[in-house]
Structures are given as C-alpha cells and as structure tokens.
Amino acid sequence: MECNLQYGLSTKLIGYVMAGVLLTSAAIGMLRVQNERGSLNKLIDEVGQSVATATASGAASLVVGYDYGNLEILAANVAKQANVIRVTIRNKDGRVMTQSAGKMTGGFKHFESPIVFDGQTIGSASVDISNDTLEQALSALYWRIFIEQITFGAILGLIVYLFTARGIVSPIHKLTMAMEEAVKKGDSFVARDLAVKSRDEIGRLVSVFNTLNQSLASHHRQLQSKIDFANEELRNKNILLGGRTQELEQALDLLSTMATTDWLTELPNRRKFDETLSQMFYQSERYGNPITLVLFDIDHFKQINDSHGHGAGDEVLRDISTLLRLQARKSDQPARLGGDEFGIVLHHTNASQAEIFVKSFMASVQDQVFDYDGFRLEIGISVGVAQYDAAMKSPQELYYAADKALYQSKNEGRSCYRVFS
C-alpha cells in the first residue's frame, strides 16, 4: 500500500508531464508537417514542371517532322522516370500524337508545357506526376515527430520525477507512512513530529500536521488521565460495592437460614419441613417411591420446664435434636415443628423400614444421659409413624395420619410408637 502510494503519485506526475508534452508536441508537429507539406508540394511542382518543359523541348523538332516513332520513344523514356505516371504529346490542334503511361498509383498532379518551334506554338506536352513521394515523405515525417515527442516526453517525465520525488513525493510518502503506523498501532496520533525540510506548500503541510498532531496528543493525554482517574474511582466503588454485596449476601443468607431454621436446635423449622414434605409427597405420588413420616413428642416435657426451669427444657431439646441429626440420613428431612414436637421425613423408606429407624432412635434416647445442674432427667418420647399410600391426596393427609398414630401412642402409655393403619 505504501509503495502504491509512492509509485502512484510519481506515475501520475510522469503521466501528466508526458501528456502535456505530447499535446504540445502534437500541435507543434502539426505545424511542422504543414510547413513540410508546403515545401514538398513546391518541390514536386518545380520537378513536375521541369519534366514537362524538358519533354516539350525535346519533342519540338519531332512534332515538326511528324516523327511519331521517336516521339513514342521520347514519351516512353520520360514515363520510365520515377514518379511519372503518364506522358502525353499533342499537336497544335490538340490531337494526341503519342502517349505513354508509367506505373499507375493513387493521386497525382498534372503539369503541361507548350511545344515551341521558331517562336511558334506547335503543340503541348503534359506530364502526370504521382503524389506517392509526397505521402511517403509526410508519413516518415509523422513517425519521426511521434518518436521524437515520445522520447522527449519520457525523458522530461523522468527528469520531473527525479526532481519532484524528493521535494514532493517523499514528504507525502513519509507523512502517509507515519499516519498508517499510528493506525496499525491503534493510536489516535503519531508518536513523533515529522521533519520540516522546506518552506513551500509541502513544508507548510507537514508543519500544520505536526501542530494538529501535538494538539491531538495533548487532548489524548488529558482524556487518558481522566479515564484513568475514572477507572480508579470505578475500581474503588466496585471494591466497596463488592464488600457491601458480600455483606448483603451474608445478611440474605442469614435471613434465609433464620426463615427456615429453628434458632434453638438449629434444625429446619416447620416452614422448611412443610416445603420438603410437599416435594417428597408429590414425587412419591408421581414415581411411586415410598416415603414415611415420623412425628414424636418428648414425654412430660411441661413437667421438666416446671420443675427445673426453661433452661433445662432447652437443653433437652438441643440434646434430642443432636440425636435426631445423628440418626438421619442426608436424604431425610428432620425438623423441630414447635415446642417439644419433632418430625422427620424418611425418603425411599416404607413403614417396616421406618420402624427400624424409630427403634434405633428411641434406644439412643434411652441410652442418652440427660443431666442439668446435677439432676438426672428421665426422658422418653412418644412416636407416630405413617407411610404414604395412593389413597392420600395431599401432604396434609399424610401429616394427619402420623399425628393420629402419635396420639394413639400417647394414649397407650407413652414411651412407645404406633404405626398408622
């Protein structure tokens, strides 16, 4: 692209010079051809007239003597001369006495001279001269002038290129290269000033470019400084916003945990339990996977609060929650439902399997030592178990079934479990 610019401008300069030279030379050449044409026409006229005069002079004595044989010889000899097309000799009455034709070509000129003998005109001699010599001379002149002008134009164009390449083409080429270099680097200005080596229009152009480039560079630096400052402010804001966002996320997590977690036992609360029970219920309804709901209460929990205070009751609730969490699987959902009531949804578990879980859990409660301020507390639980079946249409029906089984275990003496049937 750079070479195309340099050579393109130089080629244009050479082309303009050569075109001007050719046009000027063509006009001069036309004038030269016209002058040469006049000179050649005059020369041909003189030659043709002299041939006609010489023929008339030679034929005078032969016409007087009616010597037709020698007249034919004379006419034939004249016709053999270069550029002579036809020779005609007439008597004084205009009758042709002899005629001889040479090689016929295109255009010709006619020349005539009287035949004089003893001061009297006794006839005439005419000669037709071909224009071929004139045309050939003019054609050669045309080509000579054309070659001269082409050569002159090429030499002059080369001279103009050599003299203008340094003063015009080279500065423009350097200016273009500097701008293209800035574009390739993605800069909005040229990193350096260009050298000013003349005071002409090109030098002024380079000076104006340097001035504009310096102004652009200054504005660019100011703008970049503002951008850097804005970026720094934005980074600080982002850091601050990130910290506040983290605090907000932590607060939201805490709120979410508080909304779904029992504060005392850290087990899921009734809200979380109901959501999980509903999900497992409808999954079991759709896919046929068994689930079993277990509900239990702490026996005589009110007496513990009344006899030993609410601190002892809270400690028992935490211990029971720990035992329940240890017995539950990751797929199960234990929860504190309120007061001393707990529940757990056993996933992929039928009633028989749930009984094994309940027996194990009740044994762990029985083995657990519940002490508070030196007093040993006897703790027992009453349990109700219900498995989902197709007759149940909602999670509430499963919950009511387990609750009925729990109520039955309480009525039958507590510290036992019953399965809903």
C-alpha positions in Angstrom: 0.0 0.0 0.0 2.9 2.4 0.8 4.7 1.6 -2.4 1.5 2.0 -4.3 1.1 5.5 -2.9 4.6 6.5 -3.7 4.7 5.0 -7.2 1.1 6.1 -7.9 1.9 9.7 -7.2 5.1 9.6 -9.2 3.4 7.8 -12.0 0.7 10.5 -12.1 3.3 13.2 -12.2 5.2 11.5 -15.1 1.9 10.9 -16.8 0.8 14.5 -16.5 4.1 15.7 -17.8 4.1 13.3 -20.7 0.5 14.1 -21.6 1.3 17.8 -21.6 4.4 17.2 -23.7 2.6 15.0 -26.2 -0.3 17.5 -26.6 2.2 20.4 -27.1 4.3 18.3 -29.3 1.3 17.2 -31.4 0.4 20.9 -32.0 4.0 21.7 -32.9 4.2 18.6 -35.1 1.1 19.6 -37.0 2.6 22.9 -37.7 5.9 21.3 -38.8 4.0 18.8 -41.1 2.1 21.7 -42.7 5.3 23.6 -43.3 7.0 20.5 -44.7 3.9 19.7 -46.8 4.1 23.2 -48.5 7.8 22.8 -49.1 7.4 19.3 -50.6 4.5 20.4 -52.8 6.6 23.3 -54.1 9.5 21.0 -54.8 7.2 18.5 -56.6 5.7 21.3 -58.6 9.1 22.5 -59.7 10.2 19.0 -60.6 7.0 18.2 -62.5 7.1 21.4 -64.4 10.7 21.0 -65.3 9.9 17.5 -66.6 7.0 18.8 -68.7 9.2 21.6 -70.1 12.1 19.3 -70.9 9.7 16.9 -72.7 8.2 19.8 -74.7 11.7 21.0 -75.6 12.8 17.5 -76.8 9.6 16.9 -78.7 9.6 20.2 -80.7 11.7 19.0 -83.7 10.0 15.6 -83.7 6.5 17.2 -83.9 7.5 19.5 -86.8 8.8 16.5 -88.7 5.9 14.2 -87.7 8.4 11.7 -86.4 6.0 9.5 -84.5 8.5 6.8 -83.8 10.9 9.0 -82.0 8.0 10.8 -80.2 6.9 7.4 -78.8 10.5 6.6 -77.7 10.7 10.1 -76.1 7.4 9.6 -74.3 8.3 6.1 -73.1 11.7 7.3 -71.7 10.1 10.1 -69.8 7.4 7.7 -68.5 10.1 5.5 -67.1 11.3 8.2 -64.8 10.5 8.0 -61.0 7.0 9.2 -60.0 5.9 9.8 -63.7 2.5 8.2 -64.3 1.6 9.4 -67.8 3.2 11.4 -70.7 1.0 12.9 -73.5 2.2 14.9 -76.6 -0.4 16.8 -78.6 -0.2 18.8 -81.9 -1.4 22.4 -82.1 -4.9 21.1 -82.8 -5.0 19.2 -79.6 -4.8 15.8 -81.2 -2.7 13.2 -79.3 0.3 12.3 -81.3 1.7 9.9 -78.7 1.0 8.8 -75.1 3.0 6.6 -72.7 1.9 5.5 -69.2 4.1 4.5 -66.3 3.1 2.7 -63.1 -0.4 3.7 -62.1 -0.8 4.7 -58.4 -3.2 6.8 -56.4 -3.2 10.6 -56.5 -1.2 12.6 -59.0 -0.5 16.2 -60.2 -0.8 17.3 -63.8 1.8 19.5 -65.4 1.7 20.9 -69.0 4.2 22.9 -71.2 3.8 24.3 -74.8 5.9 22.9 -77.6 7.5 25.9 -79.4 9.4 25.9 -82.7 10.8 29.0 -84.3 8.8 31.1 -81.9 5.5 29.4 -82.7 3.5 27.1 -80.6 3.0 23.8 -82.5 1.6 21.6 -79.7 1.8 20.7 -76.0 3.4 18.2 -73.7 1.7 17.1 -70.4 3.1 15.0 -67.6 1.2 13.4 -64.6 3.4 13.1 -61.5 2.5 10.7 -58.6 1.9 12.0 -55.1 3.4 8.9 -53.5 6.7 10.6 -52.8 4.9 13.4 -51.0 2.8 11.0 -49.0 5.8 8.8 -48.1 7.8 11.8 -47.0 4.9 13.1 -44.9 4.4 9.6 -43.3 8.0 9.4 -42.5 7.8 12.9 -41.0 4.8 11.9 -38.9 6.6 8.9 -37.4 9.8 10.9 -36.8 7.9 13.6 -35.0 6.0 11.0 -33.0 9.1 9.1 -31.9 10.8 12.4 -31.1 7.9 13.5 -28.9 7.6 10.2 -27.1 11.3 10.1 -26.3 11.2 13.8 -25.3 8.2 13.2 -23.1 9.7 10.1 -21.4 13.0 11.9 -20.7 11.2 15.0 -19.4 8.9 12.9 -17.3 11.8 11.0 -15.8 13.5 14.4 -15.1 10.4 15.7 -13.4 10.1 12.5 -11.3 13.8 12.8 -10.2 13.3 16.4 -9.2 9.9 16.0 -7.6 10.4 12.7 -5.8 12.5 14.3 -3.1 10.6 17.5 -2.8 7.0 16.4 -3.2 6.5 12.6 -3.3 9.0 11.7 -0.5 7.5 14.1 2.2 3.9 13.0 1.4 5.1 9.3 1.5 6.6 9.8 4.9 3.5 11.6 6.2 1.3 8.8 5.0 3.6 6.1 6.5 3.6 7.9 9.9 -0.3 8.0 9.8 -0.6 4.4 8.7 1.8 3.3 11.5 -0.4 5.1 14.1 -3.5 3.4 12.7 -1.8 -0.1 12.8 -0.9 0.5 16.5 -4.4 1.7 17.3 -3.2 5.1 18.4 -5.1 8.3 17.7 -2.0 10.4 17.0 1.6 10.0 15.6 4.2 9.5 18.4 6.7 11.8 16.8 6.9 15.1 14.8 7.9 14.9 11.2 10.9 16.9 10.0 10.1 20.1 8.1 12.8 20.4 5.3 11.2 23.2 3.2 9.1 26.3 3.4 6.9 25.6 0.4 3.4 24.2 0.5 4.6 20.7 1.4 6.7 22.1 4.3 3.6 24.1 5.5 1.5 20.9 5.2 4.0 19.0 7.4 4.1 21.9 9.9 0.3 22.0 10.1 0.2 18.3 10.6 2.7 18.5 13.4 0.7 21.2 15.1 -2.6 19.2 14.8 -0.8 16.1 16.0 0.6 17.8 19.1 -2.8 19.2 19.9 -4.4 15.8 19.4 -1.7 14.1 21.6 -2.3 16.7 24.3 -6.0 16.1 24.3 -5.4 12.4 24.2 -3.2 12.5 27.3 -5.8 14.7 29.1 -8.5 12.3 28.2 -6.5 9.3 29.2 -5.7 10.9 32.5 -9.5 11.4 33.1 -10.2 7.8 32.0 -7.5 6.5 34.4 -9.0 8.6 37.2 -12.5 7.4 36.4 -11.3 3.8 36.2 -9.6 4.1 39.6 -12.8 5.6 41.1 -14.8 2.8 39.5 -12.4 0.2 40.9 -12.8 1.7 44.4 -16.5 1.8 44.0 -16.5 -1.8 42.8 -14.4 -2.9 45.8 -16.8 -1.0 48.1 -19.8 -2.4 46.3 -18.3 -5.9 46.4 -17.9 -5.6 50.1 -21.4 -4.4 50.6 -22.7 -7.0 48.2 -20.9 -9.7 50.2 -22.4 -8.2 53.4 -25.8 -8.2 51.8 -25.5 -11.8 50.6 -24.4 -12.8 54.1 -27.4 -11.0 55.5 -29.7 -12.6 53.0 -28.2 -16.0 53.7 -28.7 -15.3 57.4 -32.3 -14.2 56.8 -32.9 -17.3 54.7 -31.4 -19.5 57.4 -33.4 -17.8 60.1 -36.6 -18.2 58.0 -36.1 -21.9 57.6 -34.1 -22.9 60.7 -35.1 -23.3 64.4 -32.9 -20.9 66.4 -32.7 -23.2 69.4 -31.9 -26.6 67.9 -30.6 -25.4 64.5 -32.8 -28.0 62.9 -35.1 -27.0 60.0 -38.3 -25.3 61.2 -41.9 -26.1 60.4 -41.9 -24.0 57.3 -38.9 -25.8 55.8 -40.3 -29.1 56.9 -43.7 -28.5 55.2 -41.9 -27.5 51.9 -39.8 -30.7 51.9 -42.8 -32.9 52.9 -44.8 -31.4 50.0 -42.0 -32.0 47.5 -41.4 -35.6 48.6 -45.1 -36.3 48.7 -45.7 -35.4 45.1 -42.5 -37.1 43.9 -43.7 -40.3 45.6 -47.2 -39.8 44.1 -45.6 -39.5 40.6 -42.8 -42.0 40.7 -44.1 -44.5 43.3 -41.1 -44.1 45.6 -42.1 -44.9 49.2 -41.8 -42.2 51.9 -42.7 -42.4 55.6 -43.4 -39.6 58.0 -42.3 -39.9 61.7 -43.7 -37.5 64.4 -42.7 -37.6 68.1 -43.1 -35.6 71.3 -41.0 -35.5 74.5 -43.0 -37.2 77.3 -44.0 -34.9 80.2 -41.9 -32.0 78.8 -44.1 -29.4 80.6 -43.1 -31.0 84.0 -39.4 -30.6 83.1 -39.9 -26.9 82.5 -42.0 -26.5 85.6 -39.6 -28.5 87.9 -36.2 -27.5 86.5 -36.9 -24.3 84.5 -36.9 -23.5 80.8 -33.1 -23.7 80.7 -33.3 -27.5 81.4 -36.1 -27.8 78.8 -34.0 -26.0 76.2 -31.0 -28.3 77.0 -33.2 -31.4 76.5 -34.5 -30.0 73.2 -30.9 -29.5 72.0 -29.8 -33.0 73.0 -32.8 -34.6 71.3 -32.1 -32.6 68.2 -28.5 -33.8 68.2 -29.5 -37.4 68.5 -32.1 -37.0 65.6 -29.5 -35.3 63.4 -27.1 -38.2 64.0 -29.7 -40.8 63.1 -31.0 -39.1 60.0 -29.6 -39.7 56.5 -28.7 -36.9 54.1 -31.8 -37.7 52.0 -34.1 -37.4 55.1 -35.6 -34.2 56.4 -35.6 -33.8 60.3 -37.2 -30.7 61.8 -38.4 -29.2 65.0 -42.1 -28.5 64.4 -42.7 -26.4 67.5 -42.5 -26.8 71.3 -41.4 -30.3 72.1 -42.7 -31.7 68.8 -40.3 -33.1 66.2 -40.7 -34.8 62.8 -38.6 -36.4 60.1 -39.5 -37.4 56.5 -37.8 -40.7 55.6 -37.1 -40.8 51.8 -37.3 -44.1 49.9 -38.5 -45.8 53.2 -41.6 -47.9 53.9 -43.3 -48.4 57.3 -41.3 -51.5 58.2 -38.0 -49.8 57.5 -39.2 -46.7 59.4 -39.9 -49.0 62.5 -36.2 -50.0 62.5 -35.3 -46.3 62.4 -37.7 -45.5 65.2 -36.5 -48.3 67.5 -32.9 -47.3 66.9 -33.7 -43.6 67.7 -35.7 -44.5 70.8 -32.8 -46.7 72.1 -30.4 -43.8 71.6 -32.7 -41.5 73.6 -33.0 -44.1 76.3 -29.2 -44.5 76.4 -28.6 -40.8 76.5 -27.7 -39.3 79.9 -29.7 -36.0 80.4 -28.1 -34.0 83.3 -29.0 -30.5 84.3 -27.4 -28.8 87.3 -26.6 -32.2 88.9 -30.1 -33.6 88.3 -30.5 -36.7 86.1 -33.6 -36.3 83.9 -35.5 -39.3 82.7 -36.5 -38.6 79.1 -38.8 -40.6 76.9 -40.6 -40.0 73.6 -43.9 -41.0 72.0 -43.8 -41.7 68.3 -46.3 -41.8 65.4 -45.5 -43.4 62.0 -47.4 -43.1 58.8 -46.4 -44.3 55.2 -47.7 -42.6 52.1 -50.3 -44.6 50.1 -52.4 -43.8 47.0 -55.5 -43.0 49.0 -53.8 -39.9 50.3 -54.5 -36.8 48.1 -52.3 -34.2 49.8 -49.3 -33.9 52.2 -51.7 -32.8 54.9 -53.4 -36.2 54.9 -50.1 -37.9 55.5 -49.3 -35.5 58.3 -52.8 -36.1 59.9 -52.2 -39.9 59.7 -48.8 -39.7 61.5 -50.4 -37.3 64.1 -53.2 -39.9 64.8 -50.6 -42.6 65.3 -48.7 -40.2 67.7 -51.9 -39.5 69.6 -52.5 -43.2 69.9 -49.0 -43.9 71.3 -49.6 -41.2 74.0 -53.0 -42.7 74.9 -51.4 -46.1 75.3 -48.9 -45.1 78.0 -46.2 -43.1 76.1 -42.6 -44.0 75.5 -43.7 -46.2 72.6 -44.5 -45.9 68.9 -47.6 -46.7 66.8 -47.9 -47.1 63.0 -50.9 -45.7 61.2 -53.0 -48.3 59.5 
